[in-house]
Amino acid sequence: MRRRAILRSRVPGLATLVARLDTLLLAGNPEIRHANTGVNGVVVLEASSAKLAAVYYQLDGAEAPISYYERPWKLFGKLSAKRIEVAAAGVASIGPEGRMMVT
C-alpha cells in the first residue's frame, strides 16, 4: 500500500528509485545478501562458532495492513521462508583493550 502511494508521488524520479531499490541496496553493499522491500516479515537468527544462519519469514506487502491475530490460520500459504547461511570467517575474542578481535 505504501509503495503504491510512493509510486504516485509527484517527486520526479521517485518511482524509478523505488522500483530499483532492491538492486541498489545489493549493488551498493556486497555484505547485504538479501533485499526485498516489497514484503514485510521477521527474521530468526541462529549463531554458532561455525556459521550464522538467518531465516526470513516474509509476507507480501499487500497483506501487511490485515490483522491476523484472531485468525492466525489464515496466514497458511501466505508466508514464505528464505534461509541464508554465512560461514564464520574467523574466531572472535576480546583483546587486551576490550575490543573485539577476529583471528
Order of alpha helices (4+ residues) and beta strands (2+ residues): alpha-alpha-alpha-beta-beta-beta-beta-beta
